[in-house]
């Protein structure tokens, strides 16, 4: 029956085999290569993706070894052995993985799953070999990306330390995604600060906290870990830093316009042959932490947008862990010094000083400087060096965070250094920041200076740090006589306070010893050398700073060198008023009247006048009740309105909520409700109780408006 049915069914199948064969060679996306018994390529399909990227059709008639040699294939000898075995035994080889790269264009790479099977007639005559290639590149890439993200979740953030977290991130990313990866964070992050994403005046200084390269574990980056740096203008680094938008640089060449061989970082890029880059800002919780940079120079495949997406996911994970470390370091440093205080939002230091700075990194880390706004429009200028061989960048960040906490308490410079000395003298524990071994004691030099733009008084204390130089408005240079106490963490603490009234428009030069290392001049001749530099007034303060640094600093400083210039400013009588009252009950009423008259003369809004009058009355009443001598009231009109009451009592008041039946105790509570911030600072003869009220939200009345408008 079967034999009788075959003639009737034959027309239904006539030509089907040819159609299938034609579809396989002209339409199938699967790669199909046919070799004869001598393993010469005799036919390939024309629709396969792998064929389009790797022009195998041009190799028709070539032997399998010749075909393999035309492409950069991992272990071609293994492919030949497998092909001969299938041809001889007839047993097919399934899912044989083959990594292919075009020798003419190494950026083109693919991974194929190859199935090899023998071709033979019905009688067993061997005709050749067929290879079916399925492109599994995308699948394997997705699997590798998922493994990398899982590894990042497990390995990044095992400690609450910025440096260790950055190192873990680099270990995960390189070489899995990039041949070289770097992590730079804003220097403020190591002090526990949180640079805002929308801050246009963000300090551009960054510190290298993580680096890993395929060149080897001993390879150092530019800059090295722990070193400060600034991204040059006109480079992609600066663009990403300013815009906070990730950037893909798919192709880099030696003639790329922004690469400057005279810059160390660019010279390293050119020398290594970097051909592709990813730049990703590090962010977490609306805080901008720094920049992660990914480089390829060994892997010939350039980065693409999919790599950029993966880098962003990995960087997001690292950013959260780095921010956790930042918060931990901040709180831990503050807790080791004190509890309590009067936290407040930072304000600008522009009222007190104009600043310019130059930093010359050498790769050692440890050098730092800060400008911290204080109450009464004052500013604290702090500079220091962590001495080589001690606890390194981690200790530096801890000291800087502690200084900010102490400065918030309005402590004088000598007392700040005393408390810092106590902190630095404590041996570290195994949980201390990176770079600190258990039992280490931090040793650092530090200079602390506070300037008051109203009184022009400058108070200075030093812990083994070079004293500042004073450049008078006429160009005369004078070294300030500051008694230097021992370095922090070394010897017995004894810090003396130096006071000096500065001329208006004078400039303070603050530097570290590395700036003068290798200089031909001596310490005694330094003022003379600077006098020549300032004989002609520079075009700007920053120009003066750069000029001095170029003249004094060695070509290659042995340690991080820096120079900070601060030109003093003043608040004249048109913006300040002060009165002294006897310690008598009627002084509160008299002070209130004087304050109201002055605020009205300044043209402030009635709401501001009424609130400030009540604050003045409460603060002066507090001084009358608890102090014994005269009471001074001072008003300062700056970006905000500051009210200061000074008396001879050393007792600090505390905010409390008075009961409805209490007859007193409401003064500071009322003050806190009517002002943005308040505090107490010690003064030469007692204390100063101050309160600050914003002027931004309450406009001054229009002098031309009719009454009641």
Buried (B, 14 or more C-beta within 10 A) or exposed (E): EEEEEEEEEEEEEEEEEEEEEEEBBEEBEBBBBBBBBEBBBBBBBEBBBBBEBBEBBEBEEBBBBEBBBBBBBEEBEEBBEBBEEBBEEEEEBEEBEBBBBBEEEEBBBBBBBBBBBBBBEEEEEBBBBBBBBBBBBEEBBEEEBEEBBEBBEEEBBEBBBBBBBBBBBBBBBBBBBBBBBBBBBBBBBBBBBBBEEEEEEBBBBBBBBBBBBBEEEEEBBBBBBBBBBBBEEEBBBBBBBBEBEBBBBBEBEEEBEBBBEEBBBBBBBBEBEBBBBBBBBBBBEEBBBBBBBBBBBBBBBBBEEEBBEBBBBBBBBBBBBBBBBBBBBBEBBBEBBBEEBBEBEEBEBBBBBBBBBBBBBBBBBBBBBBBBBBBBBBBBBBBBBBBEEBBBBBBBBBBBBBBBBBBBBBBBBBBBBBBBBBBBBEEBEEEBBBBBEEEBBBBBBBBBBBBBBBBBBBBBBBBBBBBBBBBBEEBEBBBBEBBBBBBBBBEEBEBBBBEBEBEEBBBBBBBBBBBBBEBEBEEEEBBEBBBEBBEEEBEEBBEBBBBBBEEBBBEEBEBBBBBBBBBBBBBEEEBBBBBEBEBEEEBBEBBBEBBBEBBEEBEBBEEBBEBBBBBBBBBBBBBBEEBEEBBBBBBBBBBBBBBBBBBBBEEEBEEEEBEEEEEEBBBBBBBBEBBBBBBBBBBEBBBBBBBBBBBEEBEEBEEEEEEEE
